[in-house]
Every structure is written in structure tokens, then in C-alpha cells.
């Protein structure tokens, strides 16, 4: 879990331990999809890098194919359509 977004309303810097069953849930500064500012910039960068890797693999394996074939392959396997809302 993240600390509250509106930090000027924080009453204390130490919060009680939250647990689900026997598992304690800790505060973190980053998560796979969000950073401490609740921004998804890191996730977007990760997806862009993955797209470049997939594109390089496609060009390596299908570099001699026609432009239309490569375009179809790119749209199918490399271009992951994801909607990010800022």
C-alpha cells in the first residue's frame, strides 16, 4: 500500500501494521505499475522497451519479407495497445 497522496493531511508517519490473515502488508515506494507519486511512467517505459525488443526480433526473423507482411506482423505482435490515462 502507498502512503496517502495528500501528504499535508498526514497525522503520523508511522501507521499500524495491516495484515490479511497471517500475512503483513507493508508500505512500499514503488510497485510494478506505480511509483510513489502514483505515476505509471515506469510501466510505460517498460512497455516501450518490450515493444523495441519484439520489433527487433521481428525484423531479425522476417527482415526479407515485404513491407506489408512486416507491417501486419508488427501490428499483431509488437504493438500492444494499452490505454494510459495521465
Secondary structure as GFF3:
##gff-version 3
##sequence-region A 1 86
A	DSSP	three_ten_helix	7	9	.	.	.	ID=ss1
A	DSSP	beta_strand	18	20	.	.	.	ID=ss2
A	DSSP	beta_strand	23	25	.	.	.	ID=ss3
A	DSSP	alpha_helix	41	62	.	.	.	ID=ss4
A	DSSP	alpha_helix	67	73	.	.	.	ID=ss5
A	DSSP	pi_helix	74	78	.	.	.	ID=ss6
###
